[in-house]
Amino acid sequence: EPYKVDYCEILRELVEEGSVPMSRIDDAAARALRLKYRLGLFDRPNTLLKDYPKFASKEFHQAALDGAAETMVLLKNDDNILPFKSGTRLLVTGPTATSMRSLNGGWTYTWQGHLTDTYAKDYNTILEALTNEFGAANVTYVPTVTFNNEGSYQDEIVADSEAAIKAAANADAIVICIGENSYCETPGNLSDLHLSVNQRDMVKSLAKTGKPIVLILNEGRPRIIADIEPLANAVVDIILPGNFGGDALAELLAGKRNFSARLPFTYPREINSLVTYDYKVSEEVGKMEGVYDYDARVNVQWPFGYGKSYTTFEYSDMRVDKKEFNASDVLTVTVKVTNTGTRDGKDAVLLFSSDKAASVVPDNKRLRGFTKLALMPGETREVRFTIPATDLAFVNAAGKWTLEEGDFTLSIGNQTVPIYCTTTKIWDRPNL
């Protein structure tokens, strides 16, 4: 219980009676202090009283809006249904459409976020933002599944879907906002990642109208939607974007902004097929159709680093200044990025490394660098990464950092360059 401080007194009593040695307290305190020193918190403390009024102030509204827009991921956009054209008539429904709790998540205004709708009432929900953007005459809201905020975060209230189905007849597209109510820590534990049956059945019911469907995923973890994803023309994962998430989403759907984010995790398709992008090369792999022939040992919904845009980008002329290197070298990697589409856009450029063979089974690949750059249509720019050769090391069976002689591959998108380490170096792990 985070609102109780009894533990402090109990711990003091345990130390005084000798049950917990003082050395244990010193070790715990030293770890916290060491991290704060490394973060520079003692150079400029961030708890100055004069800074408190800036929290949620108008001074930071634009930064919050920009940050929300930069983190929303366009996962699907069949037939370029997005962005919506001016005058598009939208039917909006789903439990997260009217929830500030869902936009913020837990550990925000309160521990479980259960009072967020009260504290954040001056900000816009997804529904309010879409109404402001597209006009009240073009946006219709009909409740289907809603959250029961008087119960557990998982409790839902299901309305008769007939009203929504009837309203769909006058809509050009249906925006269905699905996901989770706010939660955190033990109360938010799950044993099944599937999105609730109520929400999935609601999507299936509305899909029968034949109207184009845009799914908005507002969730703190990837809830499995494999049975309803094929029913959607577009899918956007907004994760937990904060108070300005609704406004950012509305601007993106209207085309005032362009999507540029990439998934920071691998989105699973099956409940028993959870995998990270850096799986071991010894694990079974297979082709995932339709997503850049992405190699994965399981059938994932979307891979780590995946994300679409309203424009297109191409990579070319990837180079590394040293094809052979040793542990003391620094590698400079360059690649040209071109906006081959018709809209301004930002591209997140990801640099991966692969160790082809090692004394400990190596990862399939590892993210070694990333950056984001803005390009106008037809514009080409060169991206440069500088990485120490030691960044290609791994921790061996003896717990030491190891960079072994042998072959590596560096890759950016569809571009790859082979490189070779000429020496082996082993060193102690740094003291954290």
Backbone torsions as a table, in degrees:
resi	resn	phi	psi	omega
1	GLU	NA	110.9	-173.8
2	PRO	-70.7	-13.8	-177.9
3	TYR	-91.3	0.0	178.9
4	LYS	-107.0	142.4	-179.5
5	VAL	-117.4	18.1	179.8
6	ASP	-57.6	-30.8	-175.9
7	TYR	-58.9	-34.0	-179.3
8	CYS	-61.8	-45.0	179.9
9	GLU	-68.8	-40.2	-179.5
10	ILE	-63.5	-42.4	179.6
11	LEU	-64.5	-41.1	177.7
12	ARG	-60.1	-42.3	179.4
13	GLU	-64.9	-38.5	179.0
14	LEU	-64.9	-36.4	177.7
15	VAL	-69.1	-43.7	-177.4
16	GLU	-64.4	-33.3	-179.9
17	GLU	-88.3	-2.5	175.4
18	GLY	88.8	4.3	179.9
19	SER	-72.2	-32.2	175.9
20	VAL	-118.1	118.5	-177.6
21	PRO	-68.3	147.6	178.9
22	MET	-62.3	-27.9	178.9
23	SER	-62.0	-31.0	178.1
24	ARG	-68.8	-40.0	176.6
25	ILE	-64.6	-44.5	-179.8
26	ASP	-61.2	-40.8	-179.0
27	ASP	-64.7	-44.6	-179.3
28	ALA	-64.6	-42.6	-179.9
29	ALA	-66.5	-39.4	-179.5
30	ALA	-63.3	-38.6	179.0
31	ARG	-62.7	-43.7	-179.9
32	ALA	-66.1	-43.2	-179.6
33	LEU	-66.6	-38.9	-179.7
34	ARG	-61.3	-43.8	179.6
35	LEU	-65.1	-40.3	179.6
36	LYS	-64.4	-38.2	176.5
37	TYR	-64.3	-42.7	-179.1
38	ARG	-64.9	-31.6	178.8
39	LEU	-83.0	-5.8	178.2
40	GLY	78.1	18.1	-176.7
41	LEU	-68.6	-23.2	179.2
42	PHE	-84.4	-14.9	175.4
43	ASP	-76.2	-38.7	176.3
44	ARG	-145.3	93.3	-178.7
45	PRO	-57.0	140.6	-178.8
46	ASN	-99.7	16.9	-178.1
47	THR	-115.1	22.9	179.3
48	LEU	-65.7	134.4	-175.9
49	LEU	-57.7	-34.9	-177.1
50	LYS	-66.7	-18.6	-179.0
51	ASP	-84.3	-18.3	-174.7
52	TYR	-59.5	-40.1	-178.6
53	PRO	-62.7	-16.8	-179.5
54	LYS	-74.3	-18.4	-179.0
55	PHE	-60.3	123.7	179.6
56	ALA	62.5	20.1	179.9
57	SER	-79.8	163.0	179.8
58	LYS	-61.5	-23.8	178.9
59	GLU	-57.1	-29.0	-175.1
60	PHE	-110.1	5.3	-177.9
61	HIS	-60.8	-45.1	-177.8
62	GLN	-65.5	-39.0	178.4
63	ALA	-64.1	-38.6	179.1
64	ALA	-67.6	-39.6	178.2
65	LEU	-65.6	-46.6	179.4
66	ASP	-62.3	-42.6	-179.6
67	GLY	-63.2	-40.1	178.5
68	ALA	-63.5	-43.6	-178.8
69	ALA	-65.4	-34.1	-177.5
70	GLU	-74.0	-13.0	-175.3
71	THR	-109.1	-1.3	-179.8
72	MET	-86.1	134.4	-171.3
73	VAL	-109.3	123.5	173.4
74	LEU	-85.6	111.1	-174.2
75	LEU	-98.3	-23.7	-178.0
76	LYS	-154.1	141.3	179.2
77	ASN	-156.3	65.2	-177.4
78	ASP	-62.2	136.1	177.6
79	ASP	56.3	23.4	178.6
80	ASN	50.4	46.4	177.7
81	ILE	-62.7	-28.8	174.8
82	LEU	-104.5	146.8	1.4
83	PRO	-77.1	156.6	177.3
84	PHE	-68.3	139.7	175.6
85	LYS	-75.8	155.1	177.0
86	SER	-58.4	135.1	179.8
87	GLY	90.8	-2.4	178.1
88	THR	-62.9	132.2	179.7
89	ARG	-91.1	123.2	-173.9
90	LEU	-114.9	134.4	165.8
91	LEU	-99.4	122.7	-178.4
92	VAL	-112.1	134.3	177.5
93	THR	-155.9	179.9	179.9
94	GLY	105.3	152.8	-171.3
95	PRO	-67.2	-26.8	-177.8
96	THR	-89.2	-3.2	-177.8
97	ALA	-65.0	-30.7	-174.9
98	THR	-118.6	23.0	-171.8
99	SER	-117.9	113.9	170.1
100	MET	-74.5	-24.6	176.5
101	ARG	-59.2	-44.2	-177.3
102	SER	-68.7	-35.9	179.4
103	LEU	-66.1	-32.2	-175.0
104	ASN	-98.1	-35.0	-177.6
105	GLY	77.7	-173.9	-179.6
106	GLY	-78.2	171.1	-177.7
107	TRP	53.6	42.1	174.9
108	THR	-115.3	-97.1	178.7
109	TYR	-72.9	-33.8	175.0
110	THR	-139.0	172.6	-176.2
111	TRP	-52.7	-58.2	-179.7
112	GLN	-90.0	1.9	-178.7
113	GLY	70.9	15.0	-171.2
114	HIS	-73.1	-14.5	179.2
115	LEU	-105.7	9.3	-174.2
116	THR	-62.0	-39.3	-179.0
117	ASP	-60.9	-26.3	177.1
118	THR	-81.4	-49.7	-176.3
119	TYR	-69.6	-30.0	-175.9
120	ALA	-105.9	25.4	-175.3
121	LYS	-65.4	-19.9	-179.1
122	ASP	-82.6	-5.7	177.6
123	TYR	-99.7	170.4	-173.2
124	ASN	-96.9	131.0	168.0
125	THR	-70.5	173.6	176.9
126	ILE	-59.1	-45.0	-179.8
127	LEU	-60.2	-47.5	-178.8
128	GLU	-62.6	-40.3	-179.6
129	ALA	-67.6	-41.8	178.2
130	LEU	-64.8	-37.5	178.2
131	THR	-64.8	-42.2	178.3
132	ASN	-64.4	-37.9	-175.1
133	GLU	-77.1	-44.5	-172.9
134	PHE	-102.8	-8.3	178.2
135	GLY	94.8	139.2	-177.8
136	ALA	-60.1	-29.5	-179.1
137	ALA	-71.4	-19.3	-176.9
138	ASN	-105.4	-3.3	-177.3
139	VAL	-121.8	122.4	177.4
140	THR	-118.8	132.0	177.2
141	TYR	-112.5	129.0	173.8
142	VAL	-131.0	122.0	179.5
143	PRO	-69.8	140.4	174.4
144	THR	-124.0	-80.5	171.1
145	VAL	-101.7	131.1	176.0
146	THR	-130.9	162.1	178.7
147	PHE	-83.6	141.3	173.4
148	ASN	-92.2	96.2	-175.3
149	ASN	-74.5	-1.4	176.0
150	GLU	-90.5	-8.0	-177.5
151	GLY	-120.6	-151.3	176.4
152	SER	-65.4	156.6	-179.5
153	TYR	-61.4	-20.9	-179.2
154	GLN	-87.4	-11.3	-177.0
155	ASP	-67.8	134.5	-178.4
156	GLU	-130.5	152.0	175.9
157	ILE	-112.7	128.4	-176.3
158	VAL	-109.3	123.6	177.0
159	ALA	-97.7	162.3	175.7
160	ASP	-62.3	129.8	-175.8
161	SER	-79.5	-6.6	-175.6
162	GLU	-61.4	-37.4	-179.4
163	ALA	-64.0	-41.5	179.8
164	ALA	-68.5	-40.7	179.0
165	ILE	-62.3	-40.3	179.2
166	LYS	-66.2	-42.3	-179.7
167	ALA	-66.0	-27.8	-179.0
168	ALA	-62.7	-24.3	-178.6
169	ALA	-61.4	-28.5	-178.4
170	ASN	-99.9	8.4	-178.1
171	ALA	-106.4	150.6	173.6
172	ASP	-86.5	-26.0	179.6
173	ALA	-156.6	156.5	179.0
174	ILE	-114.5	122.2	176.1
175	VAL	-99.5	111.2	-176.8
176	ILE	-108.1	115.3	-176.4
177	CYS	-97.8	107.5	-175.3
178	ILE	-118.1	169.7	178.0
179	GLY	140.8	-136.3	-170.7
180	GLU	-129.6	152.0	167.6
181	ASN	-77.3	168.6	-177.6
182	SER	-69.7	149.2	-177.8
183	TYR	-166.4	169.1	167.0
184	CYS	-168.5	162.1	174.8
185	GLU	51.7	-149.3	-171.0
186	THR	-56.9	-41.8	178.7
187	PRO	-60.6	-20.7	-178.9
188	GLY	-97.6	7.3	-179.0
189	ASN	-61.7	145.2	178.5
190	LEU	-131.7	147.5	172.3
191	SER	-110.1	-3.4	-179.0
192	ASP	-142.6	118.6	-176.9
193	LEU	-82.6	-4.7	178.3
194	HIS	-58.9	138.5	170.7
195	LEU	-60.8	152.4	-174.4
196	SER	-56.3	148.5	178.5
197	VAL	-60.4	-38.5	-179.7
198	ASN	-57.4	-46.7	-176.9
199	GLN	-70.6	-39.7	179.8
200	ARG	-67.0	-39.3	177.1
201	ASP	-65.0	-35.4	178.7
202	MET	-63.5	-42.6	178.3
203	VAL	-64.1	-43.6	179.9
204	LYS	-62.0	-38.6	-179.8
205	SER	-65.3	-45.6	-178.3
206	LEU	-71.5	-27.5	178.7
207	ALA	-64.1	-25.9	-179.4
208	LYS	-68.9	-13.9	178.4
209	THR	-71.9	-17.9	-178.5
210	GLY	82.6	-2.0	178.9
211	LYS	-77.5	146.8	176.5
212	PRO	-59.7	140.1	-176.8
213	ILE	-119.0	132.0	173.1
214	VAL	-115.0	117.8	178.3
215	LEU	-92.2	128.3	174.4
216	ILE	-108.2	114.9	-179.9
217	LEU	-94.3	114.8	179.8
218	ASN	-120.0	94.7	-168.8
219	GLU	-156.2	152.1	-179.7
220	GLY	-90.3	-1.6	178.8
221	ARG	-155.4	160.2	-176.0
222	PRO	-77.0	100.7	177.0
223	ARG	-81.3	135.6	-172.2
224	ILE	-72.0	128.7	-175.9
225	ILE	-133.4	28.2	-173.5
226	ALA	-58.7	-30.0	-177.1
227	ASP	-82.2	-17.9	-179.2
228	ILE	-110.6	-16.9	179.5
229	GLU	-57.1	-41.7	179.5
230	PRO	-63.3	-18.2	-179.1
231	LEU	-81.8	-12.9	-175.1
232	ALA	-96.2	141.8	173.5
233	ASN	-83.4	-28.0	178.9
234	ALA	-145.6	149.7	177.6
235	VAL	-136.2	130.6	177.0
236	VAL	-126.6	127.8	175.7
237	ASP	-103.2	111.5	-179.0
238	ILE	-97.2	-5.0	178.2
239	ILE	54.5	-121.5	178.6
240	LEU	-125.5	86.9	-168.1
241	PRO	-85.9	-7.9	179.4
242	GLY	90.8	-169.7	-172.3
243	ASN	-61.4	-28.5	-177.9
244	PHE	-100.2	15.4	180.0
245	GLY	-63.5	-40.7	179.1
246	GLY	-63.3	-43.1	-179.7
247	ASP	-65.8	-42.3	179.4
248	ALA	-63.2	-43.3	179.5
249	LEU	-62.0	-43.5	-179.1
250	ALA	-60.8	-42.5	179.5
251	GLU	-66.6	-35.2	177.8
252	LEU	-69.2	-44.7	-179.5
253	LEU	-66.3	-26.7	178.9
254	ALA	-85.9	-7.9	-179.8
255	GLY	82.9	8.6	175.6
256	LYS	-72.4	-23.6	173.6
257	ARG	-128.6	165.5	178.2
258	ASN	-117.9	143.3	176.8
259	PHE	-67.4	142.0	179.3
260	SER	-145.6	1.1	-175.4
261	ALA	-85.0	158.3	175.3
262	ARG	-121.1	149.1	178.5
263	LEU	-62.0	128.4	178.6
264	PRO	-88.1	11.6	179.8
265	PHE	-154.3	169.0	173.5
266	THR	-90.1	123.6	-176.8
267	TYR	-87.1	115.9	-174.9
268	PRO	-75.0	151.1	175.0
269	ARG	-99.9	-26.9	-174.6
270	GLU	-128.3	150.8	-174.3
271	ILE	-66.2	-30.4	-178.1
272	ASN	-105.5	18.3	-178.8
273	SER	-125.6	68.4	179.2
274	LEU	-100.3	131.3	-176.1
275	VAL	-151.1	149.7	171.9
276	THR	-95.4	160.9	-175.4
277	TYR	-66.0	-25.3	-175.2
278	ASP	-96.5	41.4	179.6
279	TYR	-60.8	158.4	-177.2
280	LYS	-71.6	146.3	-177.7
281	VAL	-67.3	-17.5	-179.9
282	SER	-80.4	-11.2	-178.5
283	GLU	-81.1	150.2	-177.4
284	GLU	-58.4	136.2	178.9
285	VAL	-124.3	156.2	176.5
286	GLY	-153.2	167.2	-177.2
287	LYS	-87.3	134.3	172.6
288	MET	-98.7	113.1	-175.1
289	GLU	-69.6	140.6	171.1
290	GLY	87.7	-6.0	179.5
291	VAL	-125.9	69.6	176.1
292	TYR	56.2	31.2	-177.6
293	ASP	48.3	45.4	-176.6
294	TYR	-66.8	127.2	178.1
295	ASP	-79.6	130.5	175.8
296	ALA	-157.5	148.5	-177.9
297	ARG	-81.8	-5.6	175.3
298	VAL	-133.1	167.4	-179.8
299	ASN	-87.3	91.0	-175.5
300	VAL	-83.2	157.9	176.1
301	GLN	-75.3	-53.1	174.2
302	TRP	-143.5	139.4	-177.4
303	PRO	-81.7	160.4	172.1
304	PHE	-52.7	135.7	177.7
305	GLY	84.0	4.6	-178.0
306	TYR	-85.3	143.3	176.8
307	GLY	-179.9	138.6	-178.0
308	LYS	-104.6	173.4	-177.7
309	SER	-143.5	168.5	172.9
310	TYR	-80.4	-6.6	173.9
311	THR	-124.3	-176.9	-178.5
312	THR	-127.3	152.3	-178.7
313	PHE	-130.1	147.6	174.9
314	GLU	-129.8	143.5	176.9
315	TYR	-105.9	147.2	178.4
316	SER	-156.0	162.8	170.9
317	ASP	54.2	47.3	175.6
318	MET	-72.6	133.7	-177.7
319	ARG	-139.6	152.6	172.9
320	VAL	-127.3	134.2	-174.1
321	ASP	-70.3	-19.6	179.5
322	LYS	-130.1	110.9	175.9
323	LYS	-76.2	-26.8	173.1
324	GLU	-121.5	138.5	-174.5
325	PHE	-150.2	166.1	172.4
326	ASN	-127.5	-179.9	-171.4
327	ALA	-64.0	-21.4	-178.0
328	SER	-88.7	-5.2	-176.2
329	ASP	-81.3	159.7	170.5
330	VAL	-118.0	128.1	-176.6
331	LEU	-96.7	133.9	174.9
332	THR	-109.7	120.1	-177.0
333	VAL	-114.6	131.2	178.0
334	THR	-127.4	151.2	175.3
335	VAL	-152.9	146.9	177.5
336	LYS	-95.3	135.3	179.6
337	VAL	-119.6	129.9	-178.7
338	THR	-123.2	133.3	172.0
339	ASN	-83.3	105.4	-175.9
340	THR	-95.8	5.6	-179.1
341	GLY	-99.6	-159.7	-174.3
342	THR	-114.2	5.8	-179.3
343	ARG	-125.3	152.5	168.8
344	ASP	-62.1	147.6	179.1
345	GLY	-165.1	163.4	174.9
346	LYS	-112.7	139.0	179.3
347	ASP	-118.5	130.3	174.6
348	ALA	-88.7	114.1	-176.5
349	VAL	-97.1	122.5	-175.3
350	LEU	-113.5	127.3	177.1
351	LEU	-104.2	123.0	179.4
352	PHE	-114.9	152.1	172.2
353	SER	-122.5	149.5	176.4
354	SER	-133.9	125.9	174.4
355	ASP	-91.0	119.1	-170.8
356	LYS	-73.5	-29.2	177.9
357	ALA	-158.7	143.1	-178.6
358	ALA	-155.2	166.5	-179.5
359	SER	-69.0	-24.8	169.4
360	VAL	-113.3	134.6	-175.5
361	VAL	-50.8	120.3	-175.0
362	PRO	-78.3	162.5	174.4
363	ASP	-70.1	153.0	174.7
364	ASN	-55.8	-46.4	175.1
365	LYS	-164.2	161.8	-179.0
366	ARG	-138.4	136.7	177.2
367	LEU	-73.3	122.4	-176.1
368	ARG	-112.0	-14.8	179.1
369	GLY	-172.0	155.4	177.4
370	PHE	-156.8	153.3	175.1
371	THR	-156.8	167.0	178.2
372	LYS	-130.5	133.5	179.2
373	LEU	-133.0	149.3	-179.6
374	ALA	-97.0	134.9	-179.6
375	LEU	-135.0	138.9	172.9
376	MET	-84.5	161.0	178.9
377	PRO	-53.9	129.7	179.8
378	GLY	83.3	-8.3	-176.8
379	GLU	-80.2	141.7	175.7
380	THR	-122.4	133.6	175.5
381	ARG	-136.0	153.1	177.9
382	GLU	-96.1	133.2	176.6
383	VAL	-104.5	138.1	-177.8
384	ARG	-124.4	129.0	173.6
385	PHE	-115.2	139.1	174.3
386	THR	-121.2	116.1	-178.1
387	ILE	-130.0	132.5	173.5
388	PRO	-63.8	143.3	178.9
389	ALA	-57.8	-30.1	-179.6
390	THR	-65.2	-15.9	175.8
391	ASP	-68.3	-13.4	178.4
392	LEU	-90.2	3.2	-177.2
393	ALA	-76.6	165.9	174.7
394	PHE	-135.1	169.0	177.9
395	VAL	-93.3	121.1	-175.4
396	ASN	-81.7	-177.0	-176.0
397	ALA	-64.4	-21.4	179.7
398	ALA	-92.3	5.4	178.4
399	GLY	79.9	19.1	179.5
400	LYS	-111.4	149.6	176.0
401	TRP	-69.5	136.4	-174.2
402	THR	-138.7	127.7	169.5
403	LEU	-117.9	111.9	-172.2
404	GLU	-101.8	149.3	174.1
405	GLU	-59.9	137.8	177.9
406	GLY	149.1	-172.1	-174.4
407	ASP	-89.7	140.6	174.1
408	PHE	-131.7	162.2	172.2
409	THR	-131.5	134.2	171.9
410	LEU	-106.7	140.9	-177.2
411	SER	-142.1	144.8	173.2
412	ILE	-137.4	111.5	-176.8
413	GLY	59.9	-125.3	179.5
414	ASN	-92.6	8.3	-179.4
415	GLN	-99.0	135.0	177.8
416	THR	-136.0	149.0	176.4
417	VAL	-138.8	125.7	175.9
418	PRO	-81.9	141.5	175.6
419	ILE	-136.9	164.0	-174.1
420	TYR	-135.8	127.9	175.4
421	CYS	-88.7	125.7	-172.4
422	THR	-90.4	-12.3	-177.0
423	THR	-138.3	166.7	175.8
424	THR	-114.3	135.3	177.4
425	LYS	-133.2	135.9	178.2
426	ILE	-127.1	132.6	-179.6
427	TRP	-147.7	161.5	-178.8
428	ASP	-68.9	147.8	175.7
429	ARG	-67.6	144.9	179.7
430	PRO	-66.0	150.7	178.9
431	ASN	-80.4	111.0	-179.8
432	LEU	-91.7	NA	NA
